[in-house]
Every structure is written in structure tokens, then in C-alpha cells.
């Protein structure tokens, strides 16, 4: 590997005083190998994308949208060129002979999906054995540009990158809840953004019977054909026709993703039984197929016959999980369908269920890839012993059932997965060795069990997105990110959901610590003002041509304001000012900038002032014909004295919900105490200093009665504020009190609002409050 990096990187001139080499760029998932050098490549006004080598036509088909993606990320236009590379170009090529020097353990993975990313001061070169590898290299390029201040610079150095596992996937149950075609296409793009490569679409299923008859249970089959023999099988509340599926396959091909379609039988088969009641057990009063009837298997074969020609990927999934009847015939069905799928030119997959379906797995078709989803039904050790290739889809770790009281109803435990999990890890002592040759990889899954619940596809996205980047990281390069979870998630939030999406947007655009303006109402002299405050890194406000423009945000009520962060697009301001107002009519200038020469971030700080409205006023653009363009404008409160300070508590529910989570600046993390009254959390500010505000962002397990206390020594306490009779549920308590000095600040709980403990997402401490600062006129 070292020799490969040396060959790929340009020689570095000798120097008496070596300049520090570039650190490994932060991307998700993290690069496997990086050899940094000095300097940077700068994206230029004339930079082109050049497809080089003998396979340039394949690359042109795969990456036709790359210029649009670069423009969405950087605001800079680039063109495709068939000409020889020049200085400033991005050069993409396929070379089946690379790499030489990658060790045998990783060679196969590199040859299928790896790439070499070489940056000099003159060019960025992405070379890979396959088009998929080049595509993944362009995701690395886009992410580096997106995270760069100015969005135009790439550090000089060489990366050699490849995935640890062949399967890095996601399963979505559309059988029990229909997801629109736009959502499916967007999720394929999102998977490509994070180098996830298999999307398993669970195309039929049904709700649970419970205490109602099967006739009242929901059932869905989501493919629609013109074949009259299957007329009526498709669900009336939503199904995908051939045009839809072709669009999924086209999108997948363009984003390095393979679709794995799944028809689940002989259990979960109520949709098939409603279409042909004679195929079901108990005269159709069941969601289990009657395998004693030859026509049952014949019908299922006809379904595969009809739709398999739609599918371009090498694998088709036939379900085969949780069937609780007729075990001898289950084996026959399993083997017959697996063999039939192979006659259709595909490789069969199934859910591992053999431990509970037979006392002896002898005679089951071994040429089937299994999802190991539950250790009792068929765990990894059993699959390994029987010789199956398998995928980690473990329910205890990787299942989401939206809004259920089981299977991570509110999303997976991202911190646990980041700190403790990789694809070889299974619960209950069932783990296998890393990169076990029978372990193909892993998949997370969404199962829409709660068919009577009211939620939408974007609600599901909100549960899935927070751990998509974590799972991608652990499936691609494992623990190789080299940063704590909070830093990793900060990068994930900045990266958002990538480019080209139409329906799905990031749900991680949470305010930074002390940020006041995120998501607040905005207006402007022209253009889409909200784009500067939506937290999305690929949207921007544009004023249009001219040297004069303004952009205003309404903070909702008088707030302390101390700084504004501007992230300029290439159409940046040259001269501009920050103004504040209490009424939106009378304005006071609090900061000014002149002669700014470049895009990128600009922080303007000023003395604390109370204001409800804050605006940017541009008086000269860098180029009058371009006007002004901002990726974001962020307005901030007074400094949070508790941010990243040592924090302790009387207890923590579990180690991953420790007190440090309340002061880490991450609004998604939280501290949770033991389930009893009287618990406390305290922060050490480092020195005695004045305090007059404390903000507590409570999770649902909130405090009803509590005191805010201060101390100089952490032993002797005095009460600064007594809070009583607060309502149950999540809320934010922004408390202002008479100025008091102390080094330690404590929330001393008295009574809880629920049977759970106390749970805080944020504990913030400030020395300034709006009541003490009147707007200067």
C-alpha cells in the first residue's frame, strides 16, 4: 500500500524547513489511506471535467450530471471536455490494471469499487478500475469541496480508497406503506452520496392480525403490470409501473447503487392470498400460503416470471421468513423458488429462518445469500456453520419500526453504533471475525409494522437520516474516521443529503450552539431569503444583478445578538454591513466590512445588543453583474459559557447518555438521569464569572420542580432561580435572573414530570440577557 501511494503521488522537493503536510480530508465515509503533501488545488473559472482514457464514453454516461453537481455544491460552473487535460482540470479515467500493491485481503474490493484520488496543484485525478469506483471518487471530491471554506480548494495529496465489505445496504418496507417514486429515487441518490450500494425494496407485506379478522388487515403489493393474468394484484393505494421501476434502475446505475427487489412468501403473503384466496391456509383466512397445493408454488413462480425481467441487478430476494406452518413443505418451497430464480438468470436471496423452520438444515439449497436478521430464527454462527454467505441485518441493532415501542421506534442508536459496531458484530456472542469470507456486509432496515398509524414518508426519513452516515462509515472503512462521534456527526450535518434530490431534504440542519436565526422567517430585496437560514449547505440566497441588496431575518422576539457568520458563494459582497432593529423600521449599524476579496466565511462580531431583526445590507458586489449570493447567514446569541466545559451529574441512565452530552454543542445528543427525583447536573465554567441566564432544553423526561444553583467551590451552593410547576413534555426553559457570580452552575432536580428521569439535550449558561441590554439608537 505504501508503495502504491508513493507511485501515485508526485515527488516532493527537498526543503530545509519542511512545511506540514495536509491532514486527511474529512469525508463520509472516511478515506482508507491518505498521504498528504503541501499546497492545494484551486477550482478555477475555466476548470473542466475531462474524461480520459479508452473508456471515456462509459464515464460520460455515468457522470453526465457531475457539472450540475459541482455547481450545486460550489456555485461554480464547469464544463465537460473530450480534450487533453490542462492545468485546473478534473481528470477522470478508468484503468482496469490499478492497483498494483494493494494487499490480497483488500484487492477484490478495490477492483470492484475502489479508486485512487490524486491531487496536485495543477489537477485533481480520479482513477479506478470501474465506473463505480470513479463515481465514488467524485463523491469524495464533492464532499471535500462542500466542506472547504470558499468551496474551491482541495488539499494536495493522494488517497487510495475502497470498501471493507461488498454489501453496504438499506432495506425499505414499501409493502405495508407506499413510498412515492420521487422518494425512492431520492433515497437512491442519498445512498450514493454516502457510498452505500444496495437498496433492498420489500415489495409486499401485510399488517398483523391482532384481535381482528385477516379481512381487516392491511396488505400491499407494489408492482403494477399490464398482464391481464395479474390484473388486480397491485395495490390501489400505490404501486410502481414499469416506467417507475426503470427510473429506479436508471437512478441506481447513475449513483453506484444496485437494487435488490424482494417478494416475500410464503408468510407475509396476504396480498397474494387476497388476489387468489384459494392459495391461503384456512381457506384464505391467513397470511400464510398453503404449500400443500402445487398451484401455490406455481403462482409464485409466475410472479417472479412476470417481474424479474424488470430487474437489472444480479440478485432477487424471495423472502421466506417467519413461516410457522408445514415445515417439510417449506424446505421444498425454499429450494424450488431458489432454483427457479436461478433459471431466470438471477441469484436468490432469502431471510434466514432455518433454525426455527427445521431441526436439521440438511437438504436446504446452499446457493442462497441469507440476511441474518435474528439470532433465534437463524443467527450468523448457524449460517456460517451451514456454509451460507450472509448479510448482517440484525434486528436488535439495525431495525427501525417507525414510532413503535420496539425495534428503535425513534431511530437507531447512532452513538452506540459508531463506538461499538461494525458489520461483523452481532449481539449475544454471535459476532464473527472481521471480513469473514462468508460475511458479505450489512444492511439497516425500516419496517412499517404500524399500518394503522398516521405518518408520512418524510417522517420515516427523519428517523433514518441521523444514522445513515454512521452506518456508511462502519460498512466502508470501519473505525477509520479517527474522530469522536460528536465531531463525526458535525461533518455529517454539514454534508446533508447530497445533490440532485427533489423531495427529500436534510433533517439534521439543527442550530449551532447559540445560533438564533436557523429556520426563522426571512425576507430580502430579491431572491429566496429562506435559503440563507434553512441550514442546508446546497441552497443559497441570490440577489440578482446589482450593487445594492439586503437580506433580513426576524428572530421572533428581542434577543441578545453578538455576531453574524456569513458564508459567501462566488458572487460575494465586497462592501456590506450588519444592521439590527427592534421594530423592523429603525436600524442601527453594528458591523461593517469593506474590500472583501473572496468567497467563503466571514464572521462579524460586535458588542452585545438586544434586537429582534438583523439584516445584511450590501452596498457593493464583487461583480455587479452577479450581485450577491450567500450559502448561509447565521446570527448568534452571547457566548455559551458552558460549551465543552467539564460536566458531571448525580447519575446517568446509561453510559451513552452521560452529562457531557448536555454541553457538547450537539442538539441531538442528551443527558438522561436515573429514574428518580432529586437528580442533578452541573458544569464547571473554569473560573468565577457573572451569570444571569441559563437555558435548559428538555427532552420529554423534563423537570417539574428544580433550582438553578451556583457555587464558587462546588461544595457550597446558593439558589439563583427556583422553578416550579413546569408542564410535562419537551420544552425549552430560558431563565433570566439577577446577576450572580460563580464557577459551578447546577440544575438541582426536585420533582420530575414523568416516571422517567431527567433528560436534557442542552444546558447553556450566559452572562448577558435581553432584559439588561437596550438597543442603542
N, C-alpha and C positions, 0 to 999 in steps of 0.2 A: 504493500500500500504506500509506504514511504517513497519507494522508487517511482511509483506512478505519479504521486504528487510532484515529485521533483521534475519528472519529464514534462508534466502538464504546465508547470509554472515557468515564467521567464526568469532568466538569471538575474540575480540582484547584484548591483555593483558594490565593490568593497567600500567601506566607509570607516573612518577613524572613530566617528561618533555615531553608532547605529541608531537609526530612528525606530521607535517602537513599531512593530508590525501591527497590521489591522487585526482586531479581535474577530472571532467568528460572528457573522451577521446573525441577528435574531430572526428566525423564520419558524413557522409551524407547519409540519414537524421539523425538529432541529436537524441540521446537516450532520451527516455521519462523520465526515472528515473535512478539515479545513486547514489550509496552510496560508496564513496571512502574509502579505507583503506590505509595502508602503504606498501611499498615494491612493487615488480614486479615479474611476471612470466617471465622466460627466456627460449626462444626456444632453445633446445639443439640438439646436433648432433644425439642423439638417440631418439628424440621426435617422438611419434607415434600418429596416429589418431585412436581412439578406439570408435567403435560403441557399445554402451552398452544398456542393457535392452532388453525387449521382442520384440521390433520392429527393431532390428538391421538390418535385411535384407532389410526393406524399406529404411533405411538410406543409406545402402551401394549402393542401386540402385540410389538414389537421388544424392549422393555426391561422386560418383566414381572418379570424376576429381579433388577433393579437394587437393590431394597431388601435382598434377601438378600446381594447382593454388597457393599453398603455395610456391612452388619452383619458380614460375614466379615472385611472389611478394618479396620473401626474399632471393632467391638464395640458399636456404637450402632444402635438400631432406627430405621427411618424408614418412613413410610407413603406410598402413592400417593394423590394427591388430584386431583379434577377441578375444584377451586375456584380462585378467583383467587389469584395468588401473594401471600404475606405475607413479612414480614421473617424471614429464616432459612431460606427455601425454596430448593431447587434447581429451576430452571425450564428445561424442555427444550422446544424448538419447532423446527418445520420452516418455513423461509421460502425458497421457490424463487427469490426475487428477489435474495438476497445471493450474492456480494458485488458491490458497485459499487466499483471502484477496484483490483481485483486485475488485474495486468497480463495481457496476452493469452497469454503463454507458460504461465502457471500457471492461467488461468481454467478451462480444461476439467477439469483435475484437481480444482480446488476444487469445481466444480459437481457432481462425482460423489461425492467422498469428503471434502471439506474441511469445516471448522466454525469458528465463532467462539466463543471461550471468554472470557466477560466476568465478572469478579469484582469485586463491591463489598463494602462492609461489611455490606450487607443480604442479598445474594443471589449465588448462582452461576447464570449463564445460559449455556446451550449452545444455539447456533442454527446450523442448517446447511440447505443446500438439499435434503438427502436424509436418510432414516432412517439410512443407513450413516454419514454424517457425524456425526450426533448420537451414534450408538453409539461412534464413535472418540473423540468429546469426553468421553464418560463413562469411557473407559479412562484418559484424561488425568486426570480428576477422581479416580478410584480410586487411581491411582499417586501423585498428589500427597498424598492423604490417607495412604496407606500409608507414605510416606517422612517424613511430618511427625511430630515428637516430640509425642505425645499423640493423633495421628491424627484431629484435629478442626479443622485450620486450613488455609486456602487463601489464598495471598497475593493482595492486590488488584492487578489489572492486566488487560490484555486480550491474548489470543493469537489470531492468525489462523494456521491450520494446514492443510496439505494435503500430499499425497504428490508427490514428484518424478516417480514412474513409475506407470503403470497396473497393471502386474503386479509383485507382490511375493510370491513364491511358494515352495513347498516340494513336492518330489516324493517319494513313498514307494513303493518296490517291495514290494507285498504278494504279487505273483505267485510269487516264489521263497521267500517266508517269510510265513506268515499272521500278521497282527496282529489282535488281538481288536477287536470292535466298541467296547468301552469305551475302548481305547487310541485308536482313530480319533476318537471323539467328544472325548476329552480333548485330542488334538492340534489339533483344530479350535478348541477354546476357547483353547489356548495361542497359536495363531496370532492370534486376535482380540486377545489381551492385548497383543501387540506390533504390532498393526495390519498384519500380513501378511494377504493377501487371496485367494490362490489356492492350493488344495490339489489337486495332481495325483496321482491314485491309479492306479498302474501295476498293472492288474488281471490280467495274465497274463504269464508268462515261464517260463524253464526254466534249469537248471544247464548247465554246459559239458560237452561230450562227453569231452574229455581222451583218455585211453587206454582208455576203457571203451565199450561199445556204447551207442547212444542209448536203448535199452530200460532202462538202469540210471540214466539221468539224471533228476533231479527235474523235474517240470513242474507248474504250477498255474494254474487259472482260478478266480477268486474270487467270481463271482456265481452265485446259485442260483435257478433259475426252476422253476415248476410245469409249464411247457410240455413235453409228452412228447417233442417233436421234439428237445429239447436235454437230455433226461434223461441224466445221466451225465457231462455236460461239467464240472460244478462239482467242485472238488477235495474229496476226502473228509476231508482233514486240516484243512479250514476254508474256509468260503465265506459270503458275505453274502446273505441273502434280501431280499425287497422291504421287509420291515419294518425290517431293519437299514439299508438304504440310505435309506429315508425318514427314519430317525432321524438319519443323517448330514446329509441335506439340511436338516432342521429345525434341527439344531445349527448348521450353517453359516449359515443365514439369521439366526439369533439372534446370531451373532458376527462379522458383516461378512465372511464368507468365501464364496467361490464354489468349488464342486467341479469339477474337470476330470477326468472318467473317461477312462481310456486302455485300449484293446485294441491290443496290439502284434502286427502282422503286416506283411509275410509272413515275416520272420525271427522268432526268439524264439517260435515257434509250436508247440512240441512238445505243448502241452496240446490244441490243436485237432487235431493230427495223431493223437494217441492216441485222440481221440474218433472221428475219421474217417481211418484210415490211408491211404486212397486219395488224400487231399489232399496228402500229403507227397512231396517229392522222394525218389528212390531207393526207391520202393515203401514209403514211410513211415519209412525209416531216416534221418531228418534232422529238424532243427528248422526247415527252410525249406519253405514251401508251394510246391506245384507250380503255377505260374501259367499253365502251358500248358493246363490243364484249366478250362473255363468254370465247372464246378461249384465250383471253389475260391473264386473271387470271389463266386459266388452264395451259398456258405455264409457267407462273412464278412459279406456284406450282411445275411444272416438274423440273425446275431449282433447287429449294430447295430440291426436292426429290432426284435428282442426287447427289448433293454435300454435303448435310447435314450429310450423313454417314461418310464423311471425318473428320468431326469436333468433337473434343473431349470435348470442353468446354460446359458449360451449356446454353450459350446464342447464338442466331443468330440474326443478325440485318437485317431488311428489308427496311431500308431507309425511304421512304415515306415523303420526304421533298420537298418543293418548287413546288408542283404540282399546276398548275394555271388553271386547267380546270375541268369541270364536278364534282362539289363539292359533290352532292348526291352520285354519284358512288364511289367517293374517300372514303367515310365512309365505304361503303360495301367492297371495296378492302382492306382497312386497317384492318377491322375486319376479313375478310376471310383469309388473309395471316397470321395474328397473330394466329388465331385458327389453321391453317394448320401447322405452325411451332411447336405448342404445340403437335400436333398429331405425329410429328417426334421426340418427346422427348426433345425438347429444349424450352427455354423461349425466347419470342420475345422481340426485342428492335426496336426502331424507332427514327427518328429525330422529335423533337417537332415542328409541323407546324399547330396545330389545330386552333390557333387564326385567321389565315388568310384563313383557309380552310372551316370554318363554323362559323355561328353566334351563334350556340348552340352546345356545345360539348356533349350534352346528347346522349347516344346510342353508343359512341365510346368505344371499348374494353379497360377496365382499367387495365387489367393484362398484361401491356406492359411497359417496362422501357424506358423512354424517355431521349434523350440528349437535354437539354435546351440550344440551340445554338444561339438563337436570341430573344431578348425580344419582338419584334413585332410579329414574327411568333408564338412564344409560350414561354413566359417567365416563370421563376420559380414560381412566385406567382400564375399564372394561372394553372400551373401543380400541384402545391400544393393544390389549391382550388378544383381541379377536382379529387384529390386523387391519382395521379400518383407518383410512385418512379421516380426520375430523377437524371441526372448527369450534373454537371456544365461543359459545353463545350462552354462557351460564346464566340461569335465571336469577340467582341470588345477587349477582354482581352487575349484570348487563341488561336487565329487562326494565322497561318503563311501562306501566299501565296508567295512563293519564288520570290523575285525580282519584286514584283508588287508595285504599288504606294498606295496600300491599304492593310489592314489586315497584318500589320507588315511584309512588304516585305523583311526586312533585319533582322528579328528576333524579338522575344518578348522583352519587356522592363523588363529586369531582376531585376533592382533595384526597380522599381515600384512594381513588384510582390512580391519581398522579403519584402519590407517595408509595403505594404498595402493590399496584397491579401491573402485570404485563400479560400478553396473550397466553403464556404457559401457566398462569396462576389460576387455580380453581379452589373453591372452598373445601373445608373438611378433609384436608390432607390428600386431595386428589390431584395436586399440581403435577405437571410433567416437566422434564428438563427444558430449558430454553432452546428454541429452534429444534425441538424434537422432530425428526423427519416425517412423522405421521401427523403432526400438528400443522395445519395449513395457515392458521391465523385466528382471527376473532371477528365477531360481529356484535354490535349492540342492537336492541330490538324495541320497537314500540308495538304494544298490543292493546287494541281498543276494546277491552272486555266490557266496559261500562256502556252498553249500547243505548241505555235509557238516559244517560247523562247528556247535558247540553254543553258542548264545547266545540270549537272550530279548529280547522287545520292550523291556523296561526297560533292557537293556544298550545297545540302539540309542539310546534316549532319552538315556542318559548321554553318548553321543558327539555327539548333535545339540545338546543344550541349551546348551553353552558358547558357541556362536556364533549362536544364534537371535536374540538381542538385537542383536548386531553387524550381522548381515545386515539385520534390520529397520531399524536406524538408517541404513545406507548406501542402502537402497532407498527409504526415506521422505524423509529430509532430508539425506542425504549426510554431508559433513564438518561439519554444523551443530551437532554436540553441543558443540564448543568445549572439551572436556576431554581429558586424556591417557587412553590406553587403560586404565590401571590404575584411574583414577577412574570411568571409564565402567563397567567390569566390577564395581566395588564397588556401583554403583547397580543393575546387572542382578541381582547376587546378592541384594540386599535385596528386589527386586521378585519374585523367584521365578517361579512359573509361573502366577500369577493366581488366579482364583476359580472355584469350581464343579467342579473336577476330582475324579475318583473313583479313578483308577488311577495316574495319573502324579503324581509329586512332584518337587520341585526336587532336583537332584543337585549344586547349587552351594553348598549350605549348609556350606561349609568353615569351620573355626575361624578366628577373627580371630587376628592375631599375639598370642601369649602366652596365648590362651584355652585353658583346661584342661577345661572342663565339656561341650563340644559332644559330643552323642551318648553321653554316659556314662549308666550306669544311675541311675535316679531313682525316688523314692518320695514319697508325700505323705499327709497326713491324710485327703484325699479328692480325687477328680478324677484326670485323666490327667497324671501328673507329667512323662512324657517330652516332652509338648508344649512345655514350657518350655526344653528343651535340644536340640530337633531342628533348630534353625536355620531353621525355616520361619516366615515372617512372618505367615501367616494362621492359625496354630494357637495355642492358648493353654491354660494350666492354669487351672482354675476350682475353687475350694474348696467352693463351695456356701454357703448362708447361715450366718452366724455371725461372731463377732468373734475366734475363735481358730482358727488353721490353721498347718500347717508344710509345707515343701517341701524335700526333701533330695536331694543329688547325691553319688554315690560317684566320686571321682577315680581310683580303681583302685589307687593306691599313694600313699604320702606325697609331697606336692608343696608347693612354696612357694606361698603364697596371699597376695595383696596387695590385691585389690579385688573387688567384685561389682557388676555392672551389672544393674539391674532395669528392665524395660520394662513399666510398668503399663498394663493395659487400664482402661476406665472404672471397673470395680469395683476400685479401687486400695486399697492399705493406707493407713491413717492413722498407726498406730504399729506398728513392726516392728523386728526385729533380725537381724543376721547372726551365726551361731554356727559354730564349727569343732570338729572332733573327730578324734582319731587312731584311735579304735576304734568309733565309732558309738554309744557309750554315754555317755561323759563329754564334756560340751560346754562350750565357753568362748565367751562373747560378745565379739566383736571390733569390732562397729559397731552403732549404733542410730539410728533415725530416729523422730521424733515430729512430730505435727501436719502431716503431708504433706497438701496440699490439692488435688492434681490427678493425673490420669493422666500417662503419659509416662515418660521415662527418669530414673533416679536412680542415681548412682554412689556407692558407699560404699567408701572407701579406709581402710586400716589398716596398722599396722606388719607387715612380712613375718613370716609364721608358717607352720610346717610342719603340714599336716593332710591327711588322706585324705578326710574327709567335710566338706561345707559345707551349712548349711541356713538357710533363711529361716523365721523364726518371727513370725507375725502375731499381734498382741495387740489390735488394734482396726481394723476395716474402716471405710472412708468411709461405707458404708451397710450396716448389719448384715444387712439382708435380701438383699444382693447377695454378701456375703462378699468373697473376694479373687480377683483374676484377673490373670495375668501373660502377656504375649506371650512373654517370654523372661527367663531368668536366666543370666547368664554370669559365670563365675569365672575370674580371671586370675592368672597367674604374676607374678614380679617383672618389671620393665620390661626390654624388649629394647633394649640399648644400641646395637645395630647398625641398628635400624629407620630406614629412609630416610637413612642416613648414606652419604657417598661411598664407592663400592665399585669396585675395579679388579681386573683379572685378567691373567694372562700371555697369555691368548688367549680368543677366543670362536669357536665353530663357525660361527655366522652372526650378523649384527648384531642380529637379533631375540632372540637368546639371550645377551644381554650380562650382565655381572656384577651390574648394578643389579637384575636380576630376583630375585636371591637375598636381597635385603634390602628389597624393596618392600612386604612385608607381604601379598603375594598368594600363597597357597599353590599356585595353578595355574600361575604363571609359573616359569621356571627359567633358570639359567646353565648353559651347556654349553661345554666347552673344546675345543680341537683334539684330534685323536685321537693323543695321545702321553702317555707317563708324564711325571711331574715338573711338571705344570702347577699353578698356584696362583691363589687368590683372596684378596683382603684388603679389610678395611673400616677406615675412619678414624673412630674414635669421637669425634674433635673435641678431646679433651684426655686427658691421662694419668689413668687411673682404675683402681680394682681390678677384676679379673675372676677368676671362679672356675668359670664354666660356659660351654660352647659347645655349641649344638645344630646338627647337620647333618642335614637331611632330604634323603637321597639319592634321586635317580631311579635307574632300573635301571643306568645307567652310573655306578657308585659307585667309591669309592676302597677299595683293599685295604690299602695301607700309606700312612700320611700322618702329618704332625706338625701340631699346633696351636702356632703361634709368636706371640710378642708383641714389640713394639718401641715405643720412645719416639719415634723419629725416622723410621721407615720404611726405615732402612738397616741398622741393627744389630739382629739378631734373636736371641731365645732361645726354646728349646722349653719349652712349658708342659705338653704331653701328647704322647706318642708312641703312635700307634695302629697295630697290626699285625694281619695275617691276618684281616681282616674278610671275611665271606661275600659272594658275588656277589648282585646284585639290589638292588631298592629296600629301603631301611631307614632308620631314624632312629637316629643316634648322639647320645645325650645325655651329654656328657662333663663330669665334675666333677673338678677338680684343685686342688692347693694354691693359695691366693690369690697372684696375680701382678698387677703393675701395668703398664699400657701404653696407648698411644694407638692403635696399629695392631694388629689381630688378623688372622692369616693361616692359611689351610689350605694347607700346602705338600704337594702330592701327591708320592708316591714311586712307587707302583705302582697300576695300575688293575685292576678285576675283569673287564673286558671289552675288546674290540677298539675300543670307542668311547672317548671322552674321559672327563672327569669332569663330572658333571651334578648340580647342587644346586638343589632347589626352595626351600630355606630355609637361611640362615645366621644364627643368633641368638646373641647374647652377653649374659651376665648377670653381675651382681656377687654374687648370692646363690644358695645351693644348699641342698637339703633337709638334707644331712648337717650343715650348720652351724647349723641352726635347730631347736631342740627346741620342741614345742608347750608353750605356757605353760598351766599348770593353774590 
